[in-house]
Amino acid sequence: MTPILVFDIETIPDVTGLRGLLDVPSEASDEDVANIAFHQRRQQNGSEFLPLQQHRVCAVSCVLRDKDHLRVWSLGEKDAGEKEIIQRFFDGIEKYTPNLVSWNGGGFDLPVLHYRGLVHGIQAPRYWDMGEDDKEFKWNNYISRYHTRHLDLMDLLALFQPRANAPLDEIAQLCGFPGKLGMDGSKVWDAFKNGEIEAIRNYCETDVANTYLVYLRFQLMRGHLTQTAYETEIKLVRETLSGYSGTHWKEFLAAWKN
């Protein structure tokens, strides 16, 4: 089977970059820099959500389904730098050439990884191949919106119509899966300032697990999994998560209705 790599990222303001972009005095704290950026953004469009190039990646979590193996984890140690985390993500693509699966990965996660990859001088030749090195990638690559090497579930289920987009949390819960537990993206910056890196990584891991479960339901719907095969995959997810020690997985399993 072609390996499946489901991924999700969490971000915080890139205060180092914002200091230069906004010409903020050196004595200003990181929180001051972020608040200035939030204020300017709110004045521009009524939202504090920063442009993608002004984000910094603080966590990348993955589900890898390969052969008879399933793994859910966050890349790098909790004190790993952004460059290491991003390079590890693209190194995984280099190693496995997986099919990528995401929820809004085309609209957020991958563009952020692209911009931050440029900032850090990341190398990702397999990911960026569009047929120059491997002819098969001309017709099916990670970059084209309509190719399946990257399946953005949110984008596809909405038929590429932004007004039809749905949040992962609601779709997961409607399918009987746990949905978000204890945190959402708006709380990540506060958690980071409080040093709660492990909580951010745990949240990201449960998000990517929800994405994988929705992906399995989608594969059932499109006929790529039979009912029996789907139930086997669901059982594998339950057994895998039950073997992990984190309290977030115990909460996740307790909230899983079917």
FIKOLZA-1660 file (N, C-alpha, C; in steps of 0.1 Angstrom, whole numbers, plus 5000, padded with zeros to 4 digits):
% residues 258
   i   px   py   pz ch aa at
   1 5008 4988 5000  A  M  N
   1 5000 5000 5000  A  M CA
   1 5009 5013 5000  A  M  C
   2 5003 5023 4994  A  T  N
   2 5010 5036 4995  A  T CA
   2 5009 5042 5009  A  T  C
   3 5020 5045 5015  A  P  N
   3 5018 5051 5029  A  P CA
   3 5009 5063 5029  A  P  C
   4 5002 5065 5039  A  I  N
   4 4993 5076 5041  A  I CA
   4 4999 5085 5053  A  I  C
   5 5001 5097 5050  A  L  N
   5 5006 5106 5061  A  L CA
   5 4996 5118 5063  A  L  C
   6 4989 5117 5074  A  V  N
   6 4980 5128 5077  A  V CA
   6 4987 5138 5086  A  V  C
   7 4986 5150 5084  A  F  N
   7 4994 5160 5091  A  F CA
   7 4985 5172 5096  A  F  C
   8 4990 5179 5106  A  D  N
   8 4984 5191 5111  A  D CA
   8 4995 5200 5118  A  D  C
   9 4994 5213 5116  A  I  N
   9 5004 5221 5123  A  I CA
   9 4997 5231 5133  A  I  C
  10 5004 5235 5142  A  E  N
  10 5000 5246 5151  A  E CA
  10 5010 5258 5150  A  E  C
  11 5005 5270 5151  A  T  N
  11 5014 5281 5148  A  T CA
  11 5012 5292 5159  A  T  C
  12 5022 5300 5160  A  I  N
  12 5022 5312 5169  A  I CA
  12 5027 5324 5160  A  I  C
  13 5026 5336 5165  A  P  N
  13 5031 5348 5157  A  P CA
  13 5046 5346 5156  A  P  C
  14 5052 5350 5145  A  D  N
  14 5066 5350 5143  A  D CA
  14 5071 5363 5148  A  D  C
  15 5073 5364 5161  A  V  N
  15 5077 5377 5167  A  V CA
  15 5090 5382 5162  A  V  C
  16 5100 5373 5159  A  T  N
  16 5113 5377 5155  A  T CA
  16 5111 5384 5141  A  T  C
  17 5104 5378 5132  A  G  N
  17 5102 5385 5119  A  G CA
  17 5093 5397 5120  A  G  C
  18 5083 5397 5129  A  L  N
  18 5075 5409 5130  A  L CA
  18 5082 5421 5136  A  L  C
  19 5092 5419 5144  A  R  N
  19 5100 5430 5149  A  R CA
  19 5106 5438 5138  A  R  C
  20 5111 5431 5128  A  G  N
  20 5117 5438 5116  A  G CA
  20 5106 5444 5107  A  G  C
  21 5096 5436 5104  A  L  N
  21 5085 5440 5095  A  L CA
  21 5078 5452 5100  A  L  C
  22 5076 5453 5113  A  L  N
  22 5068 5464 5119  A  L CA
  22 5077 5475 5125  A  L  C
  23 5090 5473 5125  A  D  N
  23 5100 5482 5130  A  D CA
  23 5097 5485 5145  A  D  C
  24 5095 5475 5153  A  V  N
  24 5092 5476 5167  A  V CA
  24 5105 5478 5175  A  V  C
  25 5105 5487 5185  A  P  N
  25 5118 5489 5193  A  P CA
  25 5122 5476 5199  A  P  C
  26 5136 5475 5201  A  S  N
  26 5141 5463 5206  A  S CA
  26 5137 5460 5220  A  S  C
  27 5134 5470 5228  A  E  N
  27 5130 5468 5242  A  E CA
  27 5116 5462 5244  A  E  C
  28 5108 5462 5233  A  A  N
  28 5095 5457 5234  A  A CA
  28 5095 5442 5236  A  A  C
  29 5086 5436 5244  A  S  N
  29 5086 5422 5247  A  S CA
  29 5080 5415 5235  A  S  C
  30 5081 5402 5235  A  D  N
  30 5075 5394 5224  A  D CA
  30 5060 5395 5224  A  D  C
  31 5054 5396 5236  A  E  N
  31 5040 5398 5237  A  E CA
  31 5035 5411 5232  A  E  C
  32 5044 5422 5234  A  D  N
  32 5041 5435 5229  A  D CA
  32 5041 5435 5213  A  D  C
  33 5051 5428 5208  A  V  N
  33 5052 5427 5193  A  V CA
  33 5040 5420 5187  A  V  C
  34 5036 5409 5193  A  A  N
  34 5024 5402 5188  A  A CA
  34 5012 5410 5190  A  A  C
  35 5010 5418 5201  A  N  N
  35 4998 5426 5203  A  N CA
  35 4998 5437 5192  A  N  C
  36 5009 5443 5189  A  I  N
  36 5009 5453 5179  A  I CA
  36 5005 5447 5165  A  I  C
  37 5010 5435 5162  A  A  N
  37 5006 5429 5149  A  A CA
  37 4991 5426 5149  A  A  C
  38 4986 5421 5161  A  F  N
  38 4972 5417 5162  A  F CA
  38 4963 5430 5160  A  F  C
  39 4968 5441 5166  A  H  N
  39 4960 5454 5165  A  H CA
  39 4960 5459 5151  A  H  C
  40 4971 5458 5144  A  Q  N
  40 4972 5463 5130  A  Q CA
  40 4963 5455 5121  A  Q  C
  41 4964 5442 5123  A  R  N
  41 4956 5433 5115  A  R CA
  41 4941 5435 5117  A  R  C
  42 4937 5437 5130  A  R  N
  42 4923 5439 5133  A  R CA
  42 4918 5452 5127  A  R  C
  43 4927 5462 5126  A  Q  N
  43 4923 5475 5120  A  Q CA
  43 4922 5473 5105  A  Q  C
  44 4929 5464 5099  A  Q  N
  44 4928 5462 5084  A  Q CA
  44 4916 5454 5080  A  Q  C
  45 4913 5443 5087  A  N  N
  45 4901 5435 5083  A  N CA
  45 4892 5430 5093  A  N  C
  46 4894 5435 5106  A  G  N
  46 4885 5431 5116  A  G CA
  46 4888 5418 5123  A  G  C
  47 4899 5412 5119  A  S  N
  47 4903 5399 5125  A  S CA
  47 4917 5400 5129  A  S  C
  48 4921 5393 5140  A  E  N
  48 4935 5392 5145  A  E CA
  48 4943 5381 5138  A  E  C
  49 4937 5374 5129  A  F  N
  49 4944 5363 5123  A  F CA
  49 4954 5368 5113  A  F  C
  50 4967 5365 5116  A  L  N
  50 4978 5371 5109  A  L CA
  50 4979 5365 5095  A  L  C
  51 4985 5373 5086  A  P  N
  51 4989 5367 5072  A  P CA
  51 4997 5355 5074  A  P  C
  52 4996 5345 5065  A  L  N
  52 5003 5332 5067  A  L CA
  52 5018 5333 5069  A  L  C
  53 5024 5343 5062  A  Q  N
  53 5039 5344 5062  A  Q CA
  53 5043 5350 5076  A  Q  C
  54 5034 5354 5084  A  Q  N
  54 5038 5360 5097  A  Q CA
  54 5036 5349 5108  A  Q  C
  55 5033 5337 5105  A  H  N
  55 5032 5326 5114  A  H CA
  55 5045 5319 5116  A  H  C
  56 5046 5313 5128  A  R  N
  56 5058 5305 5131  A  R CA
  56 5053 5291 5136  A  R  C
  57 5058 5280 5130  A  V  N
  57 5053 5267 5133  A  V CA
  57 5059 5263 5147  A  V  C
  58 5050 5259 5156  A  C  N
  58 5054 5254 5169  A  C CA
  58 5051 5239 5171  A  C  C
  59 5044 5233 5162  A  A  N
  59 5041 5219 5163  A  A CA
  59 5036 5213 5150  A  A  C
  60 5041 5201 5147  A  V  N
  60 5036 5194 5135  A  V CA
  60 5033 5180 5140  A  V  C
  61 5021 5175 5139  A  S  N
  61 5017 5162 5143  A  S CA
  61 5012 5154 5131  A  S  C
  62 5015 5141 5132  A  C  N
  62 5012 5132 5120  A  C CA
  62 5006 5119 5124  A  C  C
  63 4998 5113 5115  A  V  N
  63 4994 5099 5115  A  V CA
  63 5001 5093 5103  A  V  C
  64 5008 5082 5105  A  L  N
  64 5014 5075 5094  A  L CA
  64 5008 5061 5094  A  L  C
  65 5002 5058 5083  A  R  N
  65 4996 5044 5081  A  R CA
  65 5004 5038 5069  A  R  C
  66 5012 5027 5073  A  D  N
  66 5021 5021 5063  A  D CA
  66 5021 5006 5066  A  D  C
  67 5017 4998 5055  A  K  N
  67 5016 4984 5056  A  K CA
  67 5007 4980 5068  A  K  C
  68 5012 4973 5078  A  D  N
  68 5004 4969 5090  A  D CA
  68 5006 4978 5102  A  D  C
  69 5012 4990 5099  A  H  N
  69 5017 4998 5110  A  H CA
  69 5009 5011 5110  A  H  C
  70 5005 5016 5122  A  L  N
  70 4999 5029 5124  A  L CA
  70 5006 5036 5136  A  L  C
  71 5010 5049 5133  A  R  N
  71 5017 5056 5144  A  R CA
  71 5011 5071 5144  A  R  C
  72 5009 5076 5156  A  V  N
  72 5005 5090 5158  A  V CA
  72 5015 5097 5167  A  V  C
  73 5021 5108 5162  A  W  N
  73 5031 5114 5170  A  W CA
  73 5033 5129 5166  A  W  C
  74 5041 5136 5174  A  S  N
  74 5045 5150 5170  A  S CA
  74 5060 5149 5166  A  S  C
  75 5064 5157 5156  A  L  N
  75 5077 5157 5151  A  L CA
  75 5087 5164 5161  A  L  C
  76 5098 5157 5163  A  G  N
  76 5109 5163 5172  A  G CA
  76 5105 5163 5186  A  G  C
  77 5115 5166 5195  A  E  N
  77 5113 5167 5209  A  E CA
  77 5105 5180 5212  A  E  C
  78 5100 5182 5224  A  K  N
  78 5091 5194 5226  A  K CA
  78 5099 5207 5226  A  K  C
  79 5113 5206 5228  A  D  N
  79 5121 5218 5227  A  D CA
  79 5128 5220 5214  A  D  C
  80 5123 5212 5204  A  A  N
  80 5129 5213 5190  A  A CA
  80 5126 5226 5184  A  A  C
  81 5135 5232 5176  A  G  N
  81 5133 5244 5169  A  G CA
  81 5124 5243 5157  A  G  C
  82 5120 5254 5152  A  E  N
  82 5111 5253 5141  A  E CA
  82 5117 5247 5128  A  E  C
  83 5130 5251 5126  A  K  N
  83 5137 5245 5114  A  K CA
  83 5137 5230 5115  A  K  C
  84 5141 5224 5126  A  E  N
  84 5142 5210 5128  A  E CA
  84 5128 5203 5125  A  E  C
  85 5118 5209 5131  A  I  N
  85 5104 5203 5129  A  I CA
  85 5100 5203 5115  A  I  C
  86 5102 5214 5108  A  I  N
  86 5098 5215 5094  A  I CA
  86 5107 5206 5085  A  I  C
  87 5120 5205 5088  A  Q  N
  87 5128 5196 5080  A  Q CA
  87 5124 5182 5082  A  Q  C
  88 5121 5178 5094  A  R  N
  88 5116 5164 5097  A  R CA
  88 5104 5161 5088  A  R  C
  89 5095 5170 5087  A  F  N
  89 5083 5168 5080  A  F CA
  89 5086 5165 5065  A  F  C
  90 5094 5173 5059  A  F  N
  90 5098 5171 5045  A  F CA
  90 5107 5159 5043  A  F  C
  91 5115 5156 5053  A  D  N
  91 5123 5144 5053  A  D CA
  91 5115 5131 5052  A  D  C
  92 5103 5132 5060  A  G  N
  92 5094 5120 5059  A  G CA
  92 5088 5118 5045  A  G  C
  93 5085 5129 5039  A  I  N
  93 5080 5128 5025  A  I CA
  93 5091 5122 5016  A  I  C
  94 5104 5127 5018  A  E  N
  94 5115 5122 5010  A  E CA
  94 5117 5107 5012  A  E  C
  95 5114 5102 5024  A  K  N
  95 5117 5088 5028  A  K CA
  95 5105 5079 5023  A  K  C
  96 5093 5083 5025  A  Y  N
  96 5081 5074 5022  A  Y CA
  96 5074 5077 5009  A  Y  C
  97 5075 5089 5004  A  T  N
  97 5067 5094 4993  A  T CA
  97 5052 5090 4996  A  T  C
  98 5047 5095 5007  A  P  N
  98 5033 5091 5010  A  P CA
  98 5023 5099 5003  A  P  C
  99 5010 5095 5004  A  N  N
  99 4999 5104 5000  A  N CA
  99 4996 5112 5013  A  N  C
 100 4996 5125 5011  A  L  N
 100 4993 5134 5022  A  L CA
 100 4978 5136 5024  A  L  C
 101 4974 5137 5036  A  V  N
 101 4960 5140 5039  A  V CA
 101 4959 5151 5049  A  V  C
 102 4950 5161 5048  A  S  N
 102 4949 5172 5057  A  S CA
 102 4935 5177 5057  A  S  C
 103 4933 5186 5067  A  W  N
 103 4920 5194 5067  A  W CA
 103 4924 5208 5066  A  W  C
 104 4922 5214 5055  A  N  N
 104 4926 5228 5051  A  N CA
 104 4941 5229 5050  A  N  C
 105 4947 5218 5047  A  G  N
 105 4962 5219 5045  A  G CA
 105 4966 5227 5033  A  G  C
 106 4957 5227 5022  A  G  N
 106 4960 5235 5011  A  G CA
 106 4959 5250 5013  A  G  C
 107 4949 5254 5022  A  G  N
 107 4947 5268 5025  A  G CA
 107 4955 5273 5036  A  G  C
 108 4961 5265 5045  A  F  N
 108 4968 5270 5056  A  F CA
 108 4981 5263 5059  A  F  C
 109 4981 5250 5062  A  D  N
 109 4992 5243 5067  A  D CA
 109 5004 5243 5057  A  D  C
 110 5001 5239 5045  A  L  N
 110 5012 5238 5035  A  L CA
 110 5018 5252 5031  A  L  C
 111 5009 5262 5028  A  P  N
 111 5015 5275 5026  A  P CA
 111 5024 5280 5037  A  P  C
 112 5020 5278 5050  A  V  N
 112 5028 5282 5061  A  V CA
 112 5041 5275 5060  A  V  C
 113 5041 5262 5058  A  L  N
 113 5053 5254 5057  A  L CA
 113 5062 5258 5046  A  L  C
 114 5056 5262 5035  A  H  N
 114 5063 5267 5023  A  H CA
 114 5071 5280 5027  A  H  C
 115 5064 5290 5033  A  Y  N
 115 5070 5302 5037  A  Y CA
 115 5081 5300 5047  A  Y  C
 116 5078 5292 5057  A  R  N
 116 5088 5290 5068  A  R CA
 116 5100 5282 5063  A  R  C
 117 5097 5273 5053  A  G  N
 117 5108 5266 5047  A  G CA
 117 5118 5275 5040  A  G  C
 118 5112 5285 5033  A  L  N
 118 5121 5295 5027  A  L CA
 118 5129 5303 5037  A  L  C
 119 5123 5306 5048  A  V  N
 119 5130 5314 5058  A  V CA
 119 5142 5306 5064  A  V  C
 120 5140 5293 5065  A  H  N
 120 5150 5285 5072  A  H CA
 120 5159 5277 5062  A  H  C
 121 5157 5279 5049  A  G  N
 121 5166 5272 5039  A  G CA
 121 5163 5257 5039  A  G  C
 122 5151 5253 5041  A  I  N
 122 5147 5238 5041  A  I CA
 122 5149 5232 5027  A  I  C
 123 5153 5220 5027  A  Q  N
 123 5154 5212 5014  A  Q CA
 123 5143 5202 5014  A  Q  C
 124 5135 5202 5002  A  A  N
 124 5124 5193 5001  A  A CA
 124 5122 5189 4986  A  A  C
 125 5132 5183 4980  A  P  N
 125 5131 5180 4965  A  P CA
 125 5120 5171 4961  A  P  C
 126 5117 5161 4969  A  R  N
 126 5106 5152 4965  A  R CA
 126 5093 5159 4966  A  R  C
 127 5091 5167 4976  A  Y  N
 127 5078 5174 4978  A  Y CA
 127 5076 5183 4966  A  Y  C
 128 5086 5190 4961  A  W  N
 128 5085 5200 4951  A  W CA
 128 5086 5195 4937  A  W  C
 129 5088 5182 4935  A  D  N
 129 5089 5176 4922  A  D CA
 129 5076 5177 4915  A  D  C
 130 5076 5183 4903  A  M  N
 130 5064 5183 4895  A  M CA
 130 5066 5177 4881  A  M  C
 131 5075 5167 4881  A  G  N
 131 5077 5159 4869  A  G CA
 131 5091 5161 4864  A  G  C
 132 5099 5170 4870  A  E  N
 132 5113 5172 4865  A  E CA
 132 5122 5160 4867  A  E  C
 133 5120 5154 4879  A  D  N
 133 5129 5142 4883  A  D CA
 133 5121 5129 4881  A  D  C
 134 5108 5129 4884  A  D  N
 134 5100 5117 4883  A  D CA
 134 5089 5120 4874  A  D  C
 135 5088 5114 4863  A  K  N
 135 5078 5117 4853  A  K CA
 135 5064 5115 4858  A  K  C
 136 5062 5105 4867  A  E  N
 136 5049 5103 4873  A  E CA
 136 5044 5115 4881  A  E  C
 137 5053 5123 4886  A  F  N
 137 5049 5135 4893  A  F CA
 137 5043 5146 4885  A  F  C
 138 5045 5145 4872  A  K  N
 138 5039 5155 4863  A  K CA
 138 5024 5154 4863  A  K  C
 139 5019 5142 4865  A  W  N
 139 5004 5140 4865  A  W CA
 139 4998 5138 4878  A  W  C
 140 5006 5137 4889  A  N  N
 140 5001 5135 4902  A  N CA
 140 5012 5139 4912  A  N  C
 141 5011 5152 4917  A  N  N
 141 5022 5157 4926  A  N CA
 141 5015 5163 4938  A  N  C
 142 5024 5168 4947  A  Y  N
 142 5019 5174 4960  A  Y CA
 142 5014 5188 4958  A  Y  C
 143 5017 5194 4947  A  I  N
 143 5015 5209 4945  A  I CA
 143 5001 5212 4939  A  I  C
 144 4997 5204 4929  A  S  N
 144 4985 5207 4922  A  S CA
 144 4973 5205 4931  A  S  C
 145 4963 5214 4931  A  R  N
 145 4951 5213 4939  A  R CA
 145 4943 5200 4937  A  R  C
 146 4943 5196 4925  A  Y  N
 146 4934 5185 4921  A  Y CA
 146 4941 5171 4920  A  Y  C
 147 4954 5170 4924  A  H  N
 147 4961 5158 4925  A  H CA
 147 4959 5151 4938  A  H  C
 148 4960 5138 4939  A  T  N
 148 4957 5131 4951  A  T CA
 148 4969 5128 4960  A  T  C
 149 4981 5132 4956  A  R  N
 149 4992 5130 4965  A  R CA
 149 4991 5139 4977  A  R  C
 150 4983 5150 4976  A  H  N
 150 4978 5157 4987  A  H CA
 150 4963 5158 4986  A  H  C
 151 4956 5152 4996  A  L  N
 151 4942 5153 4996  A  L CA
 151 4938 5162 5008  A  L  C
 152 4933 5174 5004  A  D  N
 152 4927 5183 5014  A  D CA
 152 4913 5180 5016  A  D  C
 153 4909 5173 5026  A  L  N
 153 4896 5168 5028  A  L CA
 153 4886 5179 5029  A  L  C
 154 4889 5190 5036  A  M  N
 154 4880 5201 5037  A  M CA
 154 4877 5207 5023  A  M  C
 155 4887 5209 5016  A  D  N
 155 4886 5215 5003  A  D CA
 155 4878 5206 4993  A  D  C
 156 4881 5194 4993  A  L  N
 156 4874 5184 4984  A  L CA
 156 4859 5182 4988  A  L  C
 157 4856 5180 5001  A  L  N
 157 4842 5178 5005  A  L CA
 157 4834 5191 5003  A  L  C
 158 4840 5202 5002  A  A  N
 158 4833 5215 4999  A  A CA
 158 4832 5217 4984  A  A  C
 159 4837 5208 4976  A  L  N
 159 4838 5210 4962  A  L CA
 159 4845 5222 4958  A  L  C
 160 4856 5225 4966  A  F  N
 160 4865 5237 4963  A  F CA
 160 4857 5250 4963  A  F  C
 161 4846 5251 4971  A  Q  N
 161 4838 5263 4973  A  Q CA
 161 4840 5268 4987  A  Q  C
 162 4848 5279 4989  A  P  N
 162 4850 5283 5003  A  P CA
 162 4838 5285 5011  A  P  C
 163 4827 5289 5005  A  R  N
 163 4815 5292 5013  A  R CA
 163 4809 5278 5019  A  R  C
 164 4813 5267 5013  A  A  N
 164 4808 5254 5018  A  A CA
 164 4818 5247 5027  A  A  C
 165 4829 5254 5031  A  N  N
 165 4839 5248 5040  A  N CA
 165 4832 5246 5054  A  N  C
 166 4836 5235 5060  A  A  N
 166 4831 5231 5074  A  A CA
 166 4843 5229 5083  A  A  C
 167 4841 5232 5096  A  P  N
 167 4852 5230 5106  A  P CA
 167 4853 5215 5109  A  P  C
 168 4866 5211 5110  A  L  N
 168 4869 5197 5114  A  L CA
 168 4862 5192 5126  A  L  C
 169 4861 5201 5136  A  D  N
 169 4855 5197 5149  A  D CA
 169 4841 5193 5148  A  D  C
 170 4833 5200 5140  A  E  N
 170 4819 5197 5138  A  E CA
 170 4817 5184 5130  A  E  C
 171 4825 5183 5119  A  I  N
 171 4824 5171 5110  A  I CA
 171 4827 5159 5118  A  I  C
 172 4838 5160 5126  A  A  N
 172 4842 5148 5134  A  A CA
 172 4832 5144 5144  A  A  C
 173 4826 5154 5151  A  Q  N
 173 4815 5151 5161  A  Q CA
 173 4803 5145 5154  A  Q  C
 174 4799 5151 5143  A  L  N
 174 4787 5146 5135  A  L CA
 174 4789 5131 5131  A  L  C
 175 4802 5127 5129  A  C  N
 175 4805 5114 5125  A  C CA
 175 4806 5104 5137  A  C  C
 176 4805 5110 5149  A  G  N
 176 4807 5102 5161  A  G CA
 176 4821 5101 5167  A  G  C
 177 4830 5109 5161  A  F  N
 177 4844 5110 5166  A  F CA
 177 4845 5121 5176  A  F  C
 178 4856 5121 5184  A  P  N
 178 4857 5130 5195  A  P CA
 178 4857 5145 5192  A  P  C
 179 4863 5149 5181  A  G  N
 179 4864 5164 5179  A  G CA
 179 4874 5170 5188  A  G  C
 180 4874 5183 5189  A  K  N
 180 4884 5190 5197  A  K CA
 180 4882 5188 5212  A  K  C
 181 4893 5187 5219  A  L  N
 181 4893 5184 5233  A  L CA
 181 4901 5195 5241  A  L  C
 182 4895 5204 5248  A  G  N
 182 4903 5212 5257  A  G CA
 182 4910 5224 5252  A  G  C
 183 4911 5225 5238  A  M  N
 183 4919 5236 5233  A  M CA
 183 4914 5238 5218  A  M  C
 184 4916 5250 5213  A  D  N
 184 4915 5252 5199  A  D CA
 184 4926 5262 5194  A  D  C
 185 4927 5264 5181  A  G  N
 185 4938 5272 5176  A  G CA
 185 4939 5286 5182  A  G  C
 186 4928 5292 5186  A  S  N
 186 4929 5305 5192  A  S CA
 186 4936 5306 5205  A  S  C
 187 4937 5294 5212  A  K  N
 187 4943 5294 5225  A  K CA
 187 4958 5290 5225  A  K  C
 188 4963 5287 5213  A  V  N
 188 4977 5282 5212  A  V CA
 188 4987 5292 5216  A  V  C
 189 4986 5305 5212  A  W  N
 189 4995 5315 5216  A  W CA
 189 4996 5317 5231  A  W  C
 190 4984 5317 5238  A  D  N
 190 4984 5319 5252  A  D CA
 190 4991 5307 5259  A  D  C
 191 4988 5295 5254  A  A  N
 191 4995 5283 5259  A  A CA
 191 5010 5283 5257  A  A  C
 192 5014 5288 5245  A  F  N
 192 5029 5289 5243  A  F CA
 192 5035 5298 5252  A  F  C
 193 5029 5310 5254  A  K  N
 193 5035 5320 5264  A  K CA
 193 5036 5314 5278  A  K  C
 194 5027 5305 5281  A  N  N
 194 5027 5299 5295  A  N CA
 194 5037 5287 5295  A  N  C
 195 5044 5284 5284  A  G  N
 195 5053 5273 5284  A  G CA
 195 5046 5259 5283  A  G  C
 196 5034 5259 5278  A  E  N
 196 5026 5247 5277  A  E CA
 196 5028 5240 5263  A  E  C
 197 5040 5237 5260  A  I  N
 197 5043 5231 5247  A  I CA
 197 5037 5217 5245  A  I  C
 198 5038 5210 5256  A  E  N
 198 5033 5196 5256  A  E CA
 198 5018 5196 5253  A  E  C
 199 5011 5206 5259  A  A  N
 199 4996 5207 5257  A  A CA
 199 4993 5210 5243  A  A  C
 200 5001 5219 5237  A  I  N
 200 4999 5222 5223  A  I CA
 200 5001 5210 5214  A  I  C
 201 5012 5203 5216  A  R  N
 201 5015 5190 5209  A  R CA
 201 5004 5180 5210  A  R  C
 202 4999 5178 5223  A  N  N
 202 4988 5169 5225  A  N CA
 202 4975 5173 5217  A  N  C
 203 4972 5186 5218  A  Y  N
 203 4961 5191 5210  A  Y CA
 203 4962 5188 5195  A  Y  C
 204 4974 5191 5190  A  C  N
 204 4977 5189 5176  A  C CA
 204 4975 5174 5172  A  C  C
 205 4980 5165 5181  A  E  N
 205 4979 5151 5179  A  E CA
 205 4964 5146 5178  A  E  C
 206 4956 5151 5187  A  T  N
 206 4942 5147 5187  A  T CA
 206 4935 5153 5174  A  T  C
 207 4939 5165 5170  A  D  N
 207 4934 5170 5157  A  D CA
 207 4937 5161 5145  A  D  C
 208 4949 5157 5145  A  V  N
 208 4953 5149 5133  A  V CA
 208 4947 5135 5134  A  V  C
 209 4944 5130 5146  A  A  N
 209 4937 5117 5148  A  A CA
 209 4922 5119 5143  A  A  C
 210 4916 5130 5146  A  N  N
 210 4903 5133 5141  A  N CA
 210 4903 5133 5126  A  N  C
 211 4913 5140 5120  A  T  N
 211 4914 5140 5105  A  T CA
 211 4915 5127 5099  A  T  C
 212 4923 5118 5105  A  Y  N
 212 4925 5104 5100  A  Y CA
 212 4912 5097 5101  A  Y  C
 213 4904 5098 5112  A  L  N
 213 4892 5091 5113  A  L CA
 213 4881 5096 5102  A  L  C
 214 4881 5109 5100  A  V  N
 214 4872 5114 5090  A  V CA
 214 4877 5109 5076  A  V  C
 215 4890 5108 5074  A  Y  N
 215 4895 5103 5061  A  Y CA
 215 4891 5089 5059  A  Y  C
 216 4891 5080 5070  A  L  N
 216 4886 5067 5068  A  L CA
 216 4872 5066 5065  A  L  C
 217 4863 5075 5071  A  R  N
 217 4849 5075 5067  A  R CA
 217 4847 5079 5053  A  R  C
 218 4856 5089 5048  A  F  N
 218 4855 5093 5034  A  F CA
 218 4859 5082 5025  A  F  C
 219 4869 5074 5029  A  Q  N
 219 4873 5062 5020  A  Q CA
 219 4862 5052 5020  A  Q  C
 220 4855 5050 5030  A  L  N
 220 4843 5041 5030  A  L CA
 220 4833 5047 5021  A  L  C
 221 4830 5060 5022  A  M  N
 221 4820 5066 5013  A  M CA
 221 4823 5065 4998  A  M  C
 222 4835 5067 4995  A  R  N
 222 4839 5066 4981  A  R CA
 222 4842 5052 4976  A  R  C
 223 4840 5042 4984  A  G  N
 223 4842 5028 4980  A  G CA
 223 4856 5023 4980  A  G  C
 224 4866 5031 4985  A  H  N
 224 4879 5026 4986  A  H CA
 224 4882 5017 4998  A  H  C
 225 4872 5016 5007  A  L  N
 225 4872 5007 5018  A  L CA
 225 4858 5000 5019  A  L  C
 226 4859 4987 5020  A  T  N
 226 4846 4980 5023  A  T CA
 226 4842 4982 5037  A  T  C
 227 4830 4979 5041  A  Q  N
 227 4826 4980 5055  A  Q CA
 227 4835 4972 5064  A  Q  C
 228 4838 4960 5060  A  T  N
 228 4847 4952 5068  A  T CA
 228 4861 4958 5070  A  T  C
 229 4866 4963 5058  A  A  N
 229 4880 4969 5059  A  A CA
 229 4880 4982 5067  A  A  C
 230 4869 4990 5066  A  Y  N
 230 4867 5002 5074  A  Y CA
 230 4867 4998 5089  A  Y  C
 231 4860 4988 5093  A  E  N
 231 4859 4984 5107  A  E CA
 231 4873 4979 5112  A  E  C
 232 4880 4973 5103  A  T  N
 232 4894 4968 5107  A  T CA
 232 4903 4980 5109  A  T  C
 233 4902 4990 5101  A  E  N
 233 4910 5002 5103  A  E CA
 233 4906 5010 5115  A  E  C
 234 4894 5011 5118  A  I  N
 234 4889 5017 5130  A  I CA
 234 4894 5010 5143  A  I  C
 235 4894 4997 5142  A  K  N
 235 4899 4989 5153  A  K CA
 235 4914 4991 5155  A  K  C
 236 4921 4992 5144  A  L  N
 236 4935 4995 5145  A  L CA
 236 4938 5008 5152  A  L  C
 237 4930 5018 5149  A  V  N
 237 4932 5032 5155  A  V CA
 237 4929 5031 5170  A  V  C
 238 4918 5024 5174  A  R  N
 238 4915 5023 5188  A  R CA
 238 4926 5015 5195  A  R  C
 239 4931 5004 5190  A  E  N
 239 4941 4997 5196  A  E CA
 239 4954 5004 5197  A  E  C
 240 4957 5012 5187  A  T  N
 240 4970 5020 5187  A  T CA
 240 4969 5031 5198  A  T  C
 241 4958 5038 5198  A  L  N
 241 4957 5049 5208  A  L CA
 241 4956 5044 5222  A  L  C
 242 4950 5032 5224  A  S  N
 242 4949 5026 5237  A  S CA
 242 4963 5022 5243  A  S  C
 243 4972 5020 5234  A  G  N
 243 4986 5017 5238  A  G CA
 243 4994 5028 5241  A  G  C
 244 4989 5041 5239  A  Y  N
 244 4997 5053 5243  A  Y CA
 244 4994 5057 5257  A  Y  C
 245 5003 5063 5263  A  S  N
 245 5002 5066 5277  A  S CA
 245 4996 5080 5280  A  S  C
 246 4996 5089 5271  A  G  N
 246 4991 5103 5273  A  G CA
 246 4977 5104 5278  A  G  C
 247 4974 5113 5287  A  T  N
 247 4961 5115 5292  A  T CA
 247 4951 5120 5281  A  T  C
 248 4957 5127 5271  A  H  N
 248 4949 5132 5260  A  H CA
 248 4943 5121 5252  A  H  C
 249 4950 5110 5251  A  W  N
 249 4945 5098 5244  A  W CA
 249 4934 5091 5252  A  W  C
 250 4935 5091 5265  A  K  N
 250 4924 5085 5274  A  K CA
 250 4912 5094 5272  A  K  C
 251 4913 5107 5272  A  E  N
 251 4902 5116 5270  A  E CA
 251 4896 5114 5256  A  E  C
 252 4904 5113 5246  A  F  N
 252 4900 5111 5232  A  F CA
 252 4892 5098 5231  A  F  C
 253 4897 5087 5236  A  L  N
 253 4889 5074 5236  A  L CA
 253 4876 5075 5243  A  L  C
 254 4876 5082 5254  A  A  N
 254 4864 5083 5262  A  A CA
 254 4853 5091 5255  A  A  C
 255 4858 5100 5247  A  A  N
 255 4848 5109 5239  A  A CA
 255 4844 5103 5226  A  A  C
 256 4850 5092 5222  A  W  N
 256 4847 5085 5209  A  W CA
 256 4834 5077 5210  A  W  C
 257 4824 5081 5203  A  K  N
 257 4811 5075 5205  A  K CA
 257 4809 5063 5196  A  K  C
 258 4814 5063 5184  A  N  N
 258 4813 5051 5176  A  N CA
 258 4824 5050 5165  A  N  C
% end
